[in-house]
């Protein structure tokens, strides 16, 4: 185990797990809270009592969240890229216009 790795105890869906991680304990606890919130959402929406079914539905919901966030991130990156290119073009036009207006330097 490297220096940064540690064992963190978390509780998910009523079960205690010890996780080996290099992340901060607060982050791992936040992850466990998120998973538990998703489990609670599934339990409220389904009549399934099967732990496996609840776990699979929870995993699907979390995967859906992840894919939606990835799509948002890609859309934002594309928007930033388009706006950046637009700004660069405007700056280059300004600089080019000023340089074209300069008097030639006599040598």
C-alpha positions as CSV (number, residue, x, y, z in Angstrom):
1,X,0.0,0.0,0.0
2,X,1.5,3.4,-1.0
3,X,1.8,6.3,1.4
4,X,-1.4,8.0,0.2
5,X,-3.6,5.0,0.2
6,X,-5.8,4.4,3.3
7,X,-8.7,2.3,4.4
8,X,-12.0,4.1,4.8
9,X,-15.1,2.5,6.3
10,X,-18.4,3.4,4.6
11,X,-22.0,2.2,4.9
12,X,-24.0,1.6,1.7
13,X,-27.5,0.1,1.6
14,X,-27.2,-0.9,5.3
15,X,-23.9,-2.8,4.7
16,X,-20.5,-1.7,6.0
17,X,-17.6,-1.8,3.6
18,X,-13.9,-1.0,4.0
19,X,-12.6,0.7,0.9
20,X,-8.9,0.9,0.1
21,X,-8.4,4.3,-1.6
22,X,-6.0,7.2,-2.2
23,X,-8.9,9.7,-2.1
24,X,-9.7,11.8,0.9
25,X,-12.0,10.2,3.4
26,X,-14.5,13.1,3.0
27,X,-14.7,12.4,-0.7
28,X,-15.4,8.6,-0.2
29,X,-18.0,9.4,2.4
30,X,-19.7,11.8,-0.1
31,X,-19.7,9.0,-2.7
32,X,-21.3,6.7,-0.2
33,X,-23.9,9.3,0.6
34,X,-24.7,9.8,-3.1
35,X,-25.1,6.0,-3.6
36,X,-27.4,5.8,-0.6
37,X,-29.5,8.7,-1.9
38,X,-29.8,6.9,-5.2
39,X,-30.7,3.6,-3.5
40,X,-33.4,5.5,-1.5
41,X,-34.8,7.0,-4.8
42,X,-35.0,3.5,-6.3
43,X,-36.7,2.1,-3.1
44,X,-39.3,4.8,-3.2
45,X,-40.1,4.2,-6.9
46,X,-40.1,0.4,-7.0
47,X,-41.8,-2.4,-5.1
48,X,-38.8,-4.7,-5.6
49,X,-37.4,-6.1,-2.4
50,X,-34.6,-7.9,-4.1
51,X,-31.3,-6.4,-3.1
52,X,-29.8,-7.3,-6.5
53,X,-32.6,-5.6,-8.3
54,X,-32.3,-2.5,-6.2
55,X,-28.5,-2.5,-6.8
56,X,-28.9,-2.9,-10.5
57,X,-31.5,-0.2,-10.8
58,X,-29.3,2.1,-8.7
59,X,-26.3,1.4,-10.9
60,X,-28.4,2.2,-14.0
61,X,-29.6,5.5,-12.5
62,X,-26.0,6.5,-11.5
63,X,-24.8,5.5,-15.0
64,X,-27.5,7.6,-16.5
65,X,-26.5,10.6,-14.4
66,X,-22.9,10.1,-15.4
67,X,-23.7,10.0,-19.1
68,X,-25.9,13.0,-18.9
69,X,-23.1,15.0,-17.1
70,X,-20.6,13.9,-19.7
71,X,-22.9,15.1,-22.5
72,X,-23.3,18.5,-20.7
73,X,-19.6,18.7,-20.3
74,X,-18.9,18.0,-24.0
75,X,-21.5,20.6,-25.0
76,X,-19.9,23.2,-22.8
77,X,-16.5,22.4,-24.1
78,X,-17.7,22.7,-27.7
79,X,-19.4,26.1,-26.8
80,X,-16.2,27.3,-25.2
81,X,-14.2,26.2,-28.3
82,X,-16.6,28.0,-30.7
83,X,-16.5,31.2,-28.6
84,X,-12.8,31.1,-28.2
85,X,-12.3,30.8,-32.0
86,X,-14.7,33.7,-32.5
87,X,-12.7,35.8,-30.0
88,X,-9.4,34.9,-31.6
89,X,-10.8,35.9,-35.1
90,X,-12.1,39.2,-33.7
91,X,-8.8,40.0,-32.0
92,X,-6.8,39.1,-35.1
93,X,-9.0,41.3,-37.3
94,X,-8.5,44.2,-34.8
95,X,-4.7,43.7,-34.7
96,X,-4.6,43.2,-38.5
97,X,-6.6,46.4,-39.0
98,X,-4.3,48.5,-36.8
99,X,-1.2,47.1,-38.4
100,X,-2.6,47.9,-41.9
101,X,-3.2,51.5,-40.8
102,X,0.4,52.0,-39.7
103,X,2.7,54.1,-41.8
104,X,5.6,52.2,-43.3
105,X,8.9,52.6,-41.5
106,X,11.6,54.3,-43.6
107,X,14.9,52.5,-43.4
